[in-house]
Amino acid sequence: MTDIHNLNRRLEATLRKVENSSISDKNKKAIFEFHNFCFSEGIGAGKIQRYVFDLEKIVNLLKKDFDKCKREDIQKVCWFNRKARFRATRL
């Protein structure tokens, strides 16, 4: 099947961005393990690219390792996302 949307290339670019980013090695490892898990579950490249993209954004908002996050940290990210979506609908 032809990849007219270049999903595989976009996924590879997103993975390179994570690899070259300043996030901790621990979080990079978690993101790459999740990427591998998604592929093993048969999830498509487009959806995985979005997951990896979102995880990289989330870890930058949290500014800490995933395994150190608490409920309040996750709520902060949800609040930030909700605030950003609210602003986008008001434009």
N, C-alpha and C positions, 0 to 999 in steps of 0.2 A: 504494500500500500504506500502511496506517495505521501510524503510529509509536507503538504503544501503550506502549512503554518510554521514550518521549521521548529517544531516542538522539541525535538531532540537537541538541536543546536541551542535553543533557548535554555533548555535544562542544563546543558554543559556550561553555558556562559554563566548561569546563576551559580552553579557549583564552583566554578573558578572564582567568582566574586566572593563567595563564602571562604574559600581556601585562602585567598589573598587579603581578606579583611583583618581587622585588628581584634576581632572577637577571640575569646580564649580558646586554646586547643581543646579543652574539655567540651565546650559548646560546639565547636566544629565537629568533634568526634560524634557527639549526640546527633547533630543534624545529618551527618553522613550515614550513621547507623539507621536513622529514621528513613532516609532516602532508600537505602538498601532494603529495609523492611517493606516499604511501599511497593518496590519493584517485585519483591517476592510474593506479595499479595495480588499482583496483577493490575495494580493501579497504573493508569496511563501517564505518559511523560508530561503532558500538559498539566494535569492535576498535581503531579509530584513537583513540577517546577513552581507552581503556585505555593505549595506547602513550604518548600525550601525558601522561597522568596519571603513568605510571611514569617517563618521562623527567624530568618536573619534580621528582619525588621523588629520582631519582638525582643530578641536578645539585645539589640541596641537600645530599646526602650528600657529594658530591665536593668541593664548594666551590671549583671551578675550571672553566675552559672545557673543553668536550669535546675540542677539538683539542690541548689541553695534557696530556691524560690519558695515563698510562703503564699498563703491565700491572698494576703494583702497585695503582694506583688502582681498576682494575676488580675486582681480587681483593678489595680492601677492601669494595667494594659487595656483591660476592657473599657475602663472609663475614658482613657485617651482615645481609643478607637471610636467609641460612641460620640465623643466630643467632635472628633474630626468628621465623622459622617454627618453630624448635625450641621456643622458649618458648611459642608459641601451642599447640603440640601437648601440652605438659606441663600445661596448665591444666585 
